[in-house]
Amino acid sequence: MYVKRIQILNYGPIDQLDVTLPFDDDKPKPILLIGENGSGKSIVLSHIVNALIIAKDIVYPDTREVESGKVYKLRSSQYIKLSKTFYFARVDFENNLSMGEIWMGQDKIGNETLPIGFEGSDVEEAWKGIPTGNNDNHFSNVGENNGSQVRSLFSRNCVLFFPPNRFEDPAWLNESNLTAQAGHMNWSPLHGSTERRLINYSPLRSNRDWLYDVAFDRAVLEIQTPNYNLGEQDGQVIVVPVFAGFSGEANNSFESASRVIRSLFLEIQNIRFGIGRRRDRAVSLMAGNDLAIPNIFQLSTGETALLNLFMSILRDYELSGASFNSTEDIRGIVVVDEIDLHLHVSHQYSILPNLIKMFPKVQFIVTTHSPLFILGMRNVFGEGGFGLYRMPGGNEIDPEEFSEFESAYESFTLTSRHTDGLRSAIEGATKPIVVVEGTIDQDYIVIASKLLNYQLTLAKVELHSGNGAPNLNKIWNIQRYLESYL
């Protein structure tokens, strides 16, 4: 269910925004909204999410996420920008589906004239939709006369929203998470009901149970054991079953989830999911046959945020009833407010962009405050591989505007490597460590010790190059850090 165009006029901090979302042939490009706090990033997302909520209610009326008769996003004249007489907003989706709203600052009776400059536009269409009389607003939802199309799109798309207040209690804070065990999902067979959740605050339990069901189906229903003929013995043909792997929809889901976890933990060799026995049915992470993390609820907040985001895509797409062979087949829209929330800079810069790249048919529409995430997207997708829009005007800008942060990131990584190397040297040292400015200084001291017959004195210490005066300064700047190891 792709978004094609977003229009907002005179709404809160936004004067005028009109963005046609970019595609590469039939594949949507990721969309990044940037800007200061209060510039309208979340306002744009709210209009998209409101349309998706309404669409979901049409398809699954018995499992509403917003109470019947209420709305996810309030419509009010208070959102009309100061000094303006009305606001207008419209979101266009594929298949000619759209949702629009308009609100005047006063009743239409006696004010029927369309403001100058909007003749022939979508604003005029919405304006005409306001009934003449004591009325001041009009709203057209995405499902008006299009219920069958909405159902069709939901049946072959993942549709997810991750708000900025998403958070999983860490295991050390919540004992139930520490001892959490996987169980089968509660499936509802009723028409109009679903286990799919569009708004995702803390979906780790749902993702865990989904993974358990997937692993169960894979092991029980999709195991491949073709018979192998060993020949004849005493006149009888000896046939034995041979394990030949797994094949089927559950296996595709499990392998896709495994691919996500491998991309998230690049530093752990042969990482995979593990599921305990029935007395301790925790979902863990294994490094080969060794236990790496006993329970996924023990992951860090940032790791959990990434795992939740991309596991939820797999789960929601499978729950839609659509089948897929790999992550490249998954289609849909994922809206994330503050996608860099809880993430370390290295996760923002490298891991997150590569995970997004794994889902080329998913339309990611996200807000961010992280220049490093933007630079990482440029490195992974290329200059024109994603859309970058500055709020409140929605003006498309070039990632090069953030190039000054690249040198800052490189300095950070160099400092981290230098510090980690120094720490390792200190931890493994059996002698005092002497650090000199460079390798030439190191050579001078070694040669001088030979000429002056001080080799025995030099042998009592470890001589290291500091790789330049700046790094020597860093050693002094992190004196407290070093003292914890000396």
N, C-alpha and C positions, 0 to 999 in steps of 0.2 A: 504494500500500500504506500506507494511513493508520493512524496510531496513534490509538486511541480512549480508552484509559485506562492509567494507570501506577499500580501499587501497590508500595510498599516498606515493610517493617516490620522494625525492629531490625537494620538493616544499616549497619555502619560508623557514621558520624556521624548517620544518619537514624533517628529514633525511629519516626515514622509519616508516610507520605506517600501520599496518594490523590488523584490529579489526573485529572479527566475533561477531555480536551482539547477546546477550543472550536472550533465550526464556524459559518460564516455560510451557512445553507442547506447546500449540499453542498460548499462551499469551506472548506478548513481555514484557520484563523487562524495566523499565525506564533507560535511559542512561544519566549519568552526566559526562561532560567534565570539567576538572579543570586544572589550570595552571596559570602562571603569564601572565601579559599583553604581547602580542606579541608572545605567545607560539604556536599559530595556532589553537585555539579553533574555532574561527569564520571561519577559512579557511575550516575546516572539514564541518561545517554547510553549507558553500557556495556551496560546491560540491553537497550536498544533495538537497538543495533548487533549484539549477540550474536544476537538473534533474526533480524535481517536476514542475518547471515552464514550461519546455519543454513539459512534459506530459500533463499539463493543456491546453497548446496551441493546442495540438493535439485534445483534446476532445472538447474544446470551442474556435475555431479559431477566432470567431467574437468578443470575449471579452478578448483580450490579456492584460496582465498586464505589459508586456514589448513590446515596439514598434516593429512592424514587421520589420525583417531584423537586429534587434539588439539583444543583449544577456544580461542576468541578471549578469553573472559573466564573466569578460574578460579573454581570454586565451592569454598568451603572454610568450615569452622566458624570459622576465624579472623575472618571478617567479622561474626560474631554480636556485636551491641553489648554492651558491658560490662554485667554484671548481668542480661542477658537469657538465656533458655534456648533460643531458636531465632531464625532469620531467615526472612523470606518475601519474595518478589518476583514480580511478574507484570506482563506487558505484553499488553494486548488490542489486536488489530488489527481492521480491517474484515472482513466475511464470517465473523465468529465464530472467527477464528484467534487463538491466544494462545500465550504461552510463560510458564511459571512454574517456580519452584524454591523449595524449602524445605529447611532444614538444622537439625537438632536438635543440641544440645550433647552429647548422649549417645545410646546405642542406644535404639531404640524399645521393645525388650523390657523390660517392667516399667514403661514410661512411656507407655502408650497413651492416656492421658487428654488430650484437647484443652484447652489453657489456657482459662480462663474468659473469655468475652466474644467468642469468635470463632465461635459456633454459627451455621450457616447462611451463612457467608461463604466467600469464595474460599480463605481460610486453611484452613478445615475440609476443603475438597475436596483441597487439597494435602497436608494432614496425613494424610488417609486414604490418599493415594497412597504413603506410606512403608510398605514391607512390614514386617509385624511380625517381630521377631527382631533379629538383629545388624545392623540398618540404621539410619542416622541421616539420610538425605536422600532427596529425590525430585526429579526433573527431567522436565518435559514440554515437548518442543520444538514449535515452531510448525508442523512438518510432519507430526506424528503423525496418520495417517489423513486427511490433508488435502493430499496432494501435488499433486493436480490444481488445487485452488484456489490454492496457492502459485504454480504455473506460470502460471496465468491472470493473477494479479496482476503477476508479474514481466514478463509480455509486454505490459503496458500501463502501466507505471510506471517512472519513473527512480528509482533507489535508490542513494544516495550517502552516504558518511561522510568528513568531512574532520577528521583528528585535529589536535591542537595542534602537533605536530612536523612539519607540512607546510612545505616550503621548496624553492625553486628556486635553484640556484647562479646568481648573477648572471654576465652575460657577461664582465665584467672579471675574474672569478675563474676561470672555466671556459672555456678556449679553444674546446672543442667546442660550447659553447652559442653563442659569438660567430659561429662559422662554420657553425652548424647549418642544414641544408637539409631542406625538406619532402620526404616520400616517401609512397608509397601505404601504407595500413594493411595489416597481415597478417591477412587474414580467415581464420577457421577454418570449413570447411564441415561439420565433424563435429558430430553431435547430442550434446549434453551439454557442448559447449565454447563459449566466448564470449570476445570481446575486452573485455567489460564488466568494470570493476573497481569494487567497492563501496568499498574503502578507498583514498583518494586522498592520497598524500603529495606527489608532484610530477608532475602530469599534463600539463605544458605540451607535451611532445613528442607525446603522444598526441592532444592537442587540435589541435596544429599539423597533424599528418598527417591527422586527420579533416577539418579545414577544407580541406586540399588536395584530398582525395577529393571533398568536397562541391562545391568550385569546379570540379573537373574534370567531374563528372557534369552540373553546371549548364551549363557551356559546351558540352559535347559532345552531351548527350542532351536538354537541355531548352530549347535555343535555339529561339525562335519566328521562322520566316521564311516568312510567307504570301506567295503569289504575287500580284503586282500587274499588272493588265492595262494596258499602255501604249497599246493600240489596234493597228491594222493598219498594216503597211508592206510594200509590194510584194506584197500579198495574203496576208501572213503575220501572225499574231497575235504581238505582242511581249509576253512575260511575263517579269518580273524578280522575284526574291525580295527581300523587304523585311524588315529586322530589326525585330521587334516585341517585344523583351524576352525574358524567360525565364519558364517556368511549369512547376511540378512540385515534388516533395518536396525535391529538393536545393536548389532556389531558395528554398523556405520556410525551410530550415535556414540557408542563407547569409544571407538577409535578417534572420533572428532573431539570428544572430551579429553582423551589422552593427549591429543595434539595440543590442545589448549594448555594443559598442565606442563607439558614439555617446553612450550614457549615461555611459560611464566617462570620456570625454574631451570634456566639454561645451565646453571652452575652444578646441578645435580645430575650425575650420569645415570642413565637407564631409569629415570623416575617414572613411576606408574601409580595408578590407584590400587589400594588394597582394601578388602572388606573382611572384617573379622567374622569369627564364628558366631553362632546364635546367642551365646552367653555374653558376647562383647562385640556387637554388630556395628562397631565404629568404622567410618570410612577414613582410611589413612592414606599417607603417601609413602611409597616404598622406593628405595634406591636399589634396584635389582631385587635381591631377597632380603635386604636389610631394611629395618624400619627407620624411615627418615623423619616423619611427623606422625605421631600416633593417632591424631584426630584432626580433621580439617578445621575444626573450630579453634585449634591452637595456632592457626596461621596468623600472621600480622594483619593489622587493619587494612593496609594497602594491598597485600596479597589477597585477602578476602574480597576486597572491592573488585579487583580484576577477575578473580575466579567467579564471583557472582555475576558480573556483567556478561561474560562470554558463555558461561554455563547456562545462564537464563535464556540466551539466544537459542542454544541448542534445544533446551527443554521446551520453550514456547513454540518453536517451529515444529517439533515433533508432536506436541499436543494439538497443533492445528490440524493434524491429519495428513500433512504433506510428508513425502518421503525424500530422502537425500542420500547421496553416496559420500559426500564430503562437505566441509564447510563452504566450499566454493559454490555449492548448489543452493544454499540457504538464502531466502529472499525476505525482505521486509523493511521495517523502519525501527530504529532504536534512537530514542531521544534521551540525552543525558545532560543534566544541569551540573556544571562543575565537574567535568570528567576527570580532572587531575586531582580531585579530592583524595586526601590521605596518601598520595603516591610520592615516593622518593624521586629525586630528580632523574636518576638513572632509569626508573620505571617510566617516567613521563617521556623521556628522550628516546628510548629504544624499544622497550618491551611493549608499551601500549600501542604505538603506531604499527608494530609488526602484527600484533593481535588483530587490530582493525583490518589490516591487509588480508588476513585469512578469510574475511567475509566480504568478497568483492560485490555481492549482489544485495548487501544490506545497506540501507541509507542511514548513515550515522549523522545526526544533527545534534551538535554538542556546544556547550559554552565552556570557556576556559580562561584562566588568568595566567597560564603558564607559557612564557616564551619558549622554554625548552621543549615543551610538547609540540609547539608549532614547528620548531626547527627539526624535531624528530620526524614529524609528518612530511616535511620537505625532503628529508634524507631518504625516507622510505617510499614516498609516492611521487617525488619529483616536483618541479616548480608548478606545473599545471594539474597535478593529480588530485587536488582538493580545493574547495572553496573557502576563502578566508574573508570574513566580513566584519567591519568595524561598526559597532553601534555608537549612537542611536540611529544613524542614517542608513545603515546596511550597505555601506560603500565597500566594494571589493578592493582589497589591498594585496600587495605582494609580500610573501614571506620574507623577502630581503629586508623589509623594514625592521625585522627583528634580528638581523645578522650580527648586530653588536653583542648579542647574548651568546653567540656561538663561541667567541673567544673566551667569554667568562666561563662557559661550560668546560672548554678544553683546559683552562687553568684549574678548574675544580678537579677534573679527573686526574690531571698531572699531580696536583697536591695530594689527592687521595692515594694514588699509586706510590708516591714518595713516602708518605706517612706509613702506609701499610708495609712497604719494604723495610723501612727503618724499624718498625715495630717487630717484624719477623726477625730481623738481625739481632735486636736486643734480646728477644725471647730465647733465641738459640745461642747466644754468646756465652762463652766460658771464660772470656777475658774482658778487660776494659776495652771500650770501643773509642777510637780516635777518628773523627770525621774531618777531612780536609776539603778545601774548596773544589779541587778537580783531580783528574787522573794524572796530570803533569806534576802537581804537588805530591801526589802519592809516589810517583817514580823518583822525584828528587829526594824524598825522605829515605826511600829504600836504598838508593845509590849512596847517599850520604852516610847511612848507617854502616854500609860495607867499607867505605873509605876510612871512616873514623873508628871502625871496629866496635860498633854498637849493635851488632846483629842480635845478641842475646837480649839486650834491652828492648829492641823492637819486637822481638818474639813474644814479649809479655803482654802485648796489646794486639787488638785487631784494627787494622788500618782500612778505612773506607773512604771512597770519594763521595762528596756531597753533591756532585753534578752541578756545580755553579754556586756563586755567591747568594743568589736568591733562595736556593734551597737551604743554605746554611742559616740564613735569616729565619726560615720557617722552623728550623730546629729550635732556635731560641724562642720563637713565638709559641711553640707548643711545649714549653718546658714542663708545665704541669702534667701534660699528657705523658711525657717521657718519665717523669718522676714516679708514676704509678708502676713502671716496669723496672726501675733501677733499685 
